Amino acid sequence: MTLPTESDSAVTRLIIVFTLLASLAGITLGFRYYCKHRYAKQLGVDDLLLGVSYLILTAAAICTAVASRHGFGQHIWTIPRVTEAITAARIVFIGGAFVFFGIALAKTSICLTLYNIARRKWQKWALVFVAASVLVTKLLSGIFIFISCTPVQKRWNPMVEGSCWDINVLCRYWSFSGAWSAVTDFALVVLPWCIIWHLQVKKIEKIVLGFVLSLGLLTGIVAAIKTTYIKASDLENDFTYAAADLVIWESAELAVAIIAVSIPFGRLAVQDYFRRKRARSAGNTTSQANGTRSTQLATSESTMVRRDVNNADDEMPLARCQLKAKANDGVRSSTVSLEQFLREAPKMPGAWRESGIMLTREVSVGRHRDDSSEQELGCRAWSPPPPSNV
């Protein structure tokens, strides 16, 4: 058996792990809030419970950092003053009680999230049972910290006169609580599949949704690992060092629960991304088709007014039908340059000058739809041939 040396310390490990846990949980929780606010337009009770759980995790990280300054994470015989060890133990016990409560709230939030999509009565009752049982067991885990000793200060200060429960009793209950938490986590892996399999969605979406809702499996694994660090003899003889790994895994269970219940809502953002991508692709295809159609119609945008070309003796100037887009409604209007036509008409020989001028206009309209408005394209104006009696 290798005896611990004075250089053994868990302080660095505590700081790094808690920083990572708080950061990852905060990022995923913020992403959940963003997705629910943007796509669901509202936050529910489950979101509120999860937010309180994260505040508890953040408070636990701060308490651990403060406790480490007083010797937590070091062997008790390396701490120079007893009062420092007592202060570290007090902070850890109080912070641990709140972490138990945070785990209960996080598991309840998971159950509420699934409860909102459950349709069958047995599914709802199963979720209620899971949430209630976890809430009770975790609350008792925290309450026992304060009622197991009389006075309560004796729990972290052995020099105070009083009595405490056998540490083995407390550790056995904590082990049971951790094991039951793991069992309920595994149950929350199976229940989502039972719930979503009857939803009116595509099969592939059911599979994806089932997997993301089953991330609670990670929470169950963490809870099972945590129970292996609950050792009464180590906690009693070297609490400031032996409790470090237990605190890490206890807080990891809370952080992983927050992460596991937050990730599924990222599905809303993924769906929105692919929906926009398909819309852009469809828009590009439509634009290309519209561009081809516009090119074909462009040949009719400028037409000529001329007299019958069979009469080679007469010449008639050209009048163009110019299409001018209106600024407000995007509909194109046609105007014929009659001024030029009338100015040149008196110079024409024959009946054009003697019998007067008659001009008729024929307009053909083609409709072209784009994303924002309908445009009327195409205009053709022409004049009839001269009277046959000329």
BATOR-401272 format. One line per field, with one value per residue (C-alpha): x, y, z; chain; residue in one letter. Coordinates in Angstrom, 1 decimal. Layout:
x <- (X; ...) $
y <- (Y; ...) $
z <- (Z; ...) $
mol <- (A; ...) $
type <- (A; ...) $
% end
This chain:
x <- (0.0; 1.4; 1.0; 0.0; 2.7; 2.5; 2.8; -0.5; -3.1; -6.5; -6.7; -5.7; -8.0; -10.9; -10.4; -10.0; -13.0; -15.4; -14.4; -15.1; -18.3; -19.7; -18.7; -20.1; -23.3; -23.7; -23.1; -25.6; -28.2; -27.9; -28.3; -31.4; -32.9; -32.0; -33.6; -36.8; -37.1; -36.5; -38.5; -41.0; -41.4; -41.8; -40.0; -41.6; -41.4; -38.8; -36.6; -36.9; -36.0; -33.0; -31.9; -32.0; -30.0; -27.3; -27.2; -26.6; -23.8; -22.2; -22.5; -20.9; -18.0; -17.5; -17.7; -15.2; -12.8; -13.1; -12.8; -9.6; -8.1; -8.7; -7.1; -9.8; -8.2; -5.1; -4.5; -5.7; -2.3; -0.7; -3.1; -1.2; -4.2; -7.1; -9.5; -8.7; -9.7; -12.9; -13.8; -13.1; -15.3; -18.2; -18.2; -18.1; -20.9; -23.2; -22.4; -22.9; -26.4; -27.4; -25.8; -28.2; -31.1; -29.8; -29.6; -33.2; -34.4; -32.4; -34.0; -37.4; -36.9; -36.1; -39.3; -41.3; -39.8; -40.9; -44.2; -45.1; -44.9; -46.2; -49.7; -50.4; -51.5; -49.0; -46.1; -47.2; -47.5; -44.1; -42.5; -44.3; -43.0; -39.4; -39.4; -41.0; -38.7; -35.5; -36.7; -37.4; -34.1; -31.9; -33.6; -33.1; -29.4; -29.0; -31.2; -29.3; -26.2; -27.8; -29.8; -27.3; -25.4; -26.5; -25.6; -25.2; -21.7; -20.3; -20.7; -17.7; -16.1; -15.3; -14.1; -17.7; -19.4; -22.4; -23.3; -23.6; -25.0; -22.5; -20.8; -21.4; -25.2; -24.9; -22.6; -24.9; -27.8; -25.7; -24.8; -28.4; -29.4; -26.7; -27.7; -31.4; -30.4; -28.6; -31.6; -33.9; -31.5; -31.5; -35.4; -35.3; -33.3; -36.1; -39.1; -38.4; -38.5; -41.8; -43.2; -41.9; -42.6; -46.3; -45.7; -46.8; -43.3; -41.0; -39.3; -35.8; -36.9; -38.1; -34.7; -32.8; -35.1; -34.9; -31.1; -30.8; -33.4; -31.5; -28.4; -29.5; -27.6; -24.4; -25.9; -26.6; -23.0; -21.7; -24.1; -22.9; -19.2; -19.9; -21.1; -17.7; -16.1; -18.3; -16.1; -16.8; -13.3; -11.6; -14.2; -13.8; -10.0; -9.0; -12.1; -10.4; -8.7; -11.0; -14.1; -12.5; -13.3; -16.7; -17.5; -16.2; -18.5; -21.5; -21.2; -20.5; -23.8; -25.6; -23.6; -24.2; -27.9; -28.1; -26.2; -28.2; -31.5; -30.3; -28.8; -32.1; -33.4; -30.5; -32.6; -34.8; -31.8; -30.6; -34.0; -34.2; -30.8; -31.7; -35.1; -33.4; -30.8; -33.5; -35.4; -32.2; -31.6; -35.2; -34.9; -31.8; -33.5; -36.5; -34.3; -32.5; -35.7; -37.1; -33.9; -34.3; -37.9; -37.1; -34.4; -37.0; -39.5; -36.9; -37.1; -40.7; -39.9; -39.0; -41.3; -41.7; -44.6; -44.3; -46.6; -46.9; -43.6; -45.2; -45.6; -42.1; -42.8; -43.7; -41.4; -42.4; -40.3; -40.0; -41.8; -40.7; -42.8; -40.7; -41.4; -40.9; -41.2; -43.4; -41.5; -44.4; -46.0; -43.4; -45.8; -44.4; -46.5; -46.2; -45.9; -45.7; -43.8; -46.7; -45.1; -42.4; -45.0; -47.3; -44.4; -43.3; -46.7; -47.5; -44.4; -45.7; -47.1; -50.6; -53.7; -51.8; -51.8; -55.2; -57.5; -56.0; -54.2; -55.7; -53.6; -54.7; -52.8; -52.7; -51.1; -50.1; -49.5; -47.4; -47.4; -44.1; -44.1; -41.1; -40.7; -42.1; -44.5; -46.1; -44.7; -46.6; -44.2; -44.6; -46.1; -46.6; -48.1; -48.7; -50.4; -52.7; -51.6; -52.9; -56.4; -56.5; -58.2; -55.0) $
y <- (0.0; 3.4; 6.1; 9.6; 12.1; 15.8; 16.8; 15.1; 17.7; 17.8; 21.6; 22.0; 19.2; 20.8; 24.2; 22.8; 20.4; 22.9; 25.6; 23.1; 21.9; 25.4; 26.6; 23.7; 23.7; 27.4; 27.3; 24.5; 26.1; 29.4; 27.7; 26.0; 29.3; 30.9; 28.1; 28.1; 31.9; 32.1; 29.1; 28.2; 31.9; 31.0; 29.5; 27.0; 25.8; 23.2; 26.1; 27.9; 24.8; 24.2; 27.8; 27.4; 24.2; 26.1; 28.8; 26.1; 24.6; 28.0; 28.6; 25.2; 26.1; 29.3; 27.5; 24.9; 27.6; 29.4; 26.1; 25.2; 28.4; 27.1; 23.7; 21.7; 19.3; 18.8; 16.1; 17.2; 16.8; 19.3; 22.1; 24.4; 25.4; 23.4; 26.3; 26.4; 22.7; 23.3; 26.3; 24.2; 21.4; 23.7; 25.3; 21.9; 20.4; 23.4; 23.5; 19.8; 20.0; 22.6; 20.4; 17.6; 20.0; 21.1; 17.5; 17.0; 20.1; 19.1; 15.7; 17.2; 19.5; 16.5; 14.8; 18.0; 18.3; 14.7; 15.2; 18.0; 15.6; 12.4; 11.4; 8.2; 8.2; 5.5; 7.6; 10.6; 8.7; 7.1; 10.5; 11.8; 8.9; 9.4; 13.1; 12.6; 9.8; 11.6; 14.8; 13.0; 11.0; 14.0; 16.3; 13.8; 13.5; 17.2; 17.3; 14.5; 16.6; 19.0; 16.7; 13.9; 15.9; 17.7; 20.5; 20.8; 22.4; 19.1; 17.8; 19.8; 20.6; 17.4; 19.5; 20.7; 18.8; 16.8; 13.6; 12.5; 9.5; 6.8; 8.0; 4.6; 5.2; 8.5; 7.0; 4.0; 6.3; 8.5; 5.3; 4.3; 7.8; 7.7; 4.2; 5.2; 8.3; 6.1; 3.8; 6.7; 8.1; 4.8; 4.8; 8.3; 6.8; 4.3; 6.5; 9.0; 6.2; 5.0; 8.6; 9.7; 6.4; 7.3; 10.9; 11.9; 12.5; 10.8; 7.7; 9.2; 12.2; 9.8; 8.1; 11.4; 12.8; 9.5; 9.6; 13.3; 12.7; 9.7; 11.6; 11.1; 7.9; 9.9; 11.2; 7.7; 6.6; 9.6; 8.8; 5.2; 6.2; 8.7; 6.0; 4.3; 7.3; 7.2; 5.6; 6.2; 5.5; 7.9; 10.7; 10.3; 10.2; 12.6; 14.5; 17.5; 15.2; 12.2; 14.3; 16.1; 13.4; 12.9; 16.6; 16.5; 13.6; 15.0; 18.3; 16.5; 14.7; 18.0; 19.6; 16.5; 16.6; 20.2; 19.5; 16.4; 18.2; 21.3; 19.7; 18.3; 21.8; 22.4; 20.3; 23.4; 25.4; 22.6; 22.2; 25.9; 25.9; 23.2; 24.8; 28.1; 26.2; 24.5; 27.8; 29.5; 26.6; 26.7; 30.5; 30.2; 27.6; 29.9; 32.9; 31.0; 29.9; 33.4; 34.8; 32.4; 33.4; 37.1; 36.7; 35.1; 37.9; 40.6; 40.3; 41.6; 44.6; 46.8; 46.6; 48.7; 50.5; 50.4; 50.5; 47.6; 46.7; 45.3; 49.0; 49.7; 53.3; 54.4; 54.7; 55.0; 55.9; 53.6; 54.2; 52.2; 50.9; 51.6; 49.8; 52.0; 50.4; 52.1; 52.9; 52.0; 48.8; 47.3; 46.9; 48.0; 50.5; 51.0; 54.4; 54.9; 57.8; 59.2; 62.7; 61.4; 59.4; 62.4; 64.6; 62.3; 61.3; 64.5; 63.8; 60.4; 60.2; 58.9; 58.3; 58.5; 62.3; 62.7; 60.4; 61.0; 58.8; 56.0; 54.2; 51.2; 49.6; 45.9; 45.0; 41.5; 40.9; 38.1; 37.6; 37.0; 36.3; 36.8; 36.7; 40.1; 41.2; 40.4; 42.2; 42.6; 42.2; 42.5; 45.2; 45.4; 48.4; 48.3; 50.3; 48.8; 48.8; 51.7; 51.4; 49.2; 51.9; 54.0) $
z <- (0.0; -1.0; 1.6; 0.4; 0.4; 1.5; -2.2; -3.0; -3.7; -5.6; -5.7; -9.3; -10.3; -8.5; -10.1; -13.7; -13.5; -11.9; -14.5; -17.3; -15.8; -15.2; -18.7; -20.6; -18.7; -19.1; -22.8; -23.5; -21.1; -22.9; -26.2; -24.9; -23.8; -27.2; -29.2; -27.0; -27.2; -30.9; -32.1; -29.3; -28.3; -24.6; -21.6; -19.3; -15.7; -16.8; -18.0; -14.7; -12.7; -15.0; -14.5; -10.7; -11.0; -13.0; -10.4; -7.7; -9.9; -10.2; -6.4; -5.8; -8.0; -6.1; -2.8; -3.9; -5.0; -1.6; 0.3; -1.6; -0.3; 3.2; 2.5; 0.8; -1.7; 0.6; 3.2; 6.5; 8.2; 5.7; 6.6; 9.0; 11.1; 12.3; 11.9; 8.2; 7.9; 9.9; 7.6; 4.5; 5.8; 6.7; 3.2; 1.5; 3.6; 3.0; -0.7; -1.0; 0.5; -2.2; -4.9; -3.9; -4.3; -7.7; -8.9; -7.8; -9.7; -12.9; -12.9; -12.3; -15.3; -17.5; -16.4; -17.1; -20.6; -21.4; -19.6; -22.1; -25.0; -23.4; -24.6; -22.6; -19.0; -17.9; -19.4; -17.4; -14.2; -14.7; -15.2; -12.0; -10.0; -11.3; -10.5; -7.1; -6.0; -7.1; -5.4; -2.1; -2.1; -2.9; -0.5; 2.3; 1.3; 1.9; 5.0; 6.7; 6.6; 9.0; 11.3; 11.6; 14.3; 17.4; 17.4; 13.6; 13.9; 15.1; 11.5; 10.4; 13.7; 15.8; 18.7; 19.4; 22.2; 21.0; 19.2; 15.5; 13.6; 12.7; 9.5; 8.0; 8.2; 6.4; 3.7; 3.1; 2.5; 0.1; -1.8; -2.0; -3.2; -5.9; -7.0; -7.2; -9.2; -11.7; -12.0; -12.7; -15.3; -17.1; -16.9; -18.5; -21.4; -22.1; -21.6; -24.4; -27.0; -25.7; -25.8; -29.3; -31.1; -31.3; -32.5; -36.0; -37.3; -39.8; -38.6; -39.0; -36.9; -34.2; -34.1; -34.0; -31.3; -29.3; -29.3; -28.2; -25.4; -24.2; -23.3; -19.7; -20.0; -19.4; -16.1; -15.0; -15.7; -13.7; -10.8; -10.8; -10.7; -7.9; -5.6; -5.7; -4.0; -1.0; 1.6; 5.2; 6.5; 4.2; 4.8; 8.5; 8.7; 5.8; 4.8; 3.2; 0.6; 0.4; -0.3; -3.2; -5.8; -4.3; -4.7; -8.3; -9.3; -7.4; -9.2; -12.5; -12.1; -11.9; -14.8; -17.1; -16.3; -17.3; -20.5; -21.4; -21.1; -23.0; -26.1; -27.5; -28.1; -30.5; -32.9; -33.5; -34.7; -36.9; -38.5; -39.1; -40.7; -43.2; -43.9; -44.8; -46.9; -48.9; -49.3; -50.6; -53.0; -54.3; -54.6; -56.8; -59.0; -59.4; -60.2; -62.9; -64.5; -64.3; -65.9; -68.8; -69.2; -69.0; -71.7; -74.0; -73.5; -73.9; -77.7; -77.5; -75.2; -78.2; -81.2; -84.3; -85.9; -89.7; -92.7; -95.0; -96.4; -99.6; -100.7; -101.7; -102.8; -99.3; -96.4; -92.8; -89.9; -87.0; -83.7; -80.8; -77.9; -74.9; -71.7; -68.6; -65.2; -62.6; -59.4; -57.0; -58.2; -60.5; -63.4; -66.8; -68.9; -72.7; -74.5; -78.3; -79.7; -81.7; -81.9; -84.3; -86.2; -86.7; -87.6; -90.4; -91.6; -93.7; -95.8; -96.9; -100.4; -101.4; -99.4; -96.1; -96.5; -98.2; -96.3; -92.9; -90.5; -88.6; -85.9; -83.9; -81.2; -80.3; -76.9; -75.9; -72.2; -70.7; -67.0; -65.2; -61.4; -59.2; -55.4; -54.6; -57.4; -60.7; -63.8; -67.0; -69.9; -73.7; -75.8; -79.6; -81.4; -85.1; -87.9; -90.5; -94.2; -96.3; -97.8; -100.8; -103.0; -103.0) $
mol <- (A; A; A; A; A; A; A; A; A; A; A; A; A; A; A; A; A; A; A; A; A; A; A; A; A; A; A; A; A; A; A; A; A; A; A; A; A; A; A; A; A; A; A; A; A; A; A; A; A; A; A; A; A; A; A; A; A; A; A; A; A; A; A; A; A; A; A; A; A; A; A; A; A; A; A; A; A; A; A; A; A; A; A; A; A; A; A; A; A; A; A; A; A; A; A; A; A; A; A; A; A; A; A; A; A; A; A; A; A; A; A; A; A; A; A; A; A; A; A; A; A; A; A; A; A; A; A; A; A; A; A; A; A; A; A; A; A; A; A; A; A; A; A; A; A; A; A; A; A; A; A; A; A; A; A; A; A; A; A; A; A; A; A; A; A; A; A; A; A; A; A; A; A; A; A; A; A; A; A; A; A; A; A; A; A; A; A; A; A; A; A; A; A; A; A; A; A; A; A; A; A; A; A; A; A; A; A; A; A; A; A; A; A; A; A; A; A; A; A; A; A; A; A; A; A; A; A; A; A; A; A; A; A; A; A; A; A; A; A; A; A; A; A; A; A; A; A; A; A; A; A; A; A; A; A; A; A; A; A; A; A; A; A; A; A; A; A; A; A; A; A; A; A; A; A; A; A; A; A; A; A; A; A; A; A; A; A; A; A; A; A; A; A; A; A; A; A; A; A; A; A; A; A; A; A; A; A; A; A; A; A; A; A; A; A; A; A; A; A; A; A; A; A; A; A; A; A; A; A; A; A; A; A; A; A; A; A; A; A; A; A; A; A; A; A; A; A; A; A; A; A; A; A; A; A; A; A; A; A; A; A; A; A; A; A; A; A; A; A; A; A; A; A; A; A; A; A; A; A; A; A; A; A; A; A; A; A; A; A; A) $
type <- (M; T; L; P; T; E; S; D; S; A; V; T; R; L; I; I; V; F; T; L; L; A; S; L; A; G; I; T; L; G; F; R; Y; Y; C; K; H; R; Y; A; K; Q; L; G; V; D; D; L; L; L; G; V; S; Y; L; I; L; T; A; A; A; I; C; T; A; V; A; S; R; H; G; F; G; Q; H; I; W; T; I; P; R; V; T; E; A; I; T; A; A; R; I; V; F; I; G; G; A; F; V; F; F; G; I; A; L; A; K; T; S; I; C; L; T; L; Y; N; I; A; R; R; K; W; Q; K; W; A; L; V; F; V; A; A; S; V; L; V; T; K; L; L; S; G; I; F; I; F; I; S; C; T; P; V; Q; K; R; W; N; P; M; V; E; G; S; C; W; D; I; N; V; L; C; R; Y; W; S; F; S; G; A; W; S; A; V; T; D; F; A; L; V; V; L; P; W; C; I; I; W; H; L; Q; V; K; K; I; E; K; I; V; L; G; F; V; L; S; L; G; L; L; T; G; I; V; A; A; I; K; T; T; Y; I; K; A; S; D; L; E; N; D; F; T; Y; A; A; A; D; L; V; I; W; E; S; A; E; L; A; V; A; I; I; A; V; S; I; P; F; G; R; L; A; V; Q; D; Y; F; R; R; K; R; A; R; S; A; G; N; T; T; S; Q; A; N; G; T; R; S; T; Q; L; A; T; S; E; S; T; M; V; R; R; D; V; N; N; A; D; D; E; M; P; L; A; R; C; Q; L; K; A; K; A; N; D; G; V; R; S; S; T; V; S; L; E; Q; F; L; R; E; A; P; K; M; P; G; A; W; R; E; S; G; I; M; L; T; R; E; V; S; V; G; R; H; R; D; D; S; S; E; Q; E; L; G; C; R; A; W; S; P; P; P; P; S; N; V) $
% end
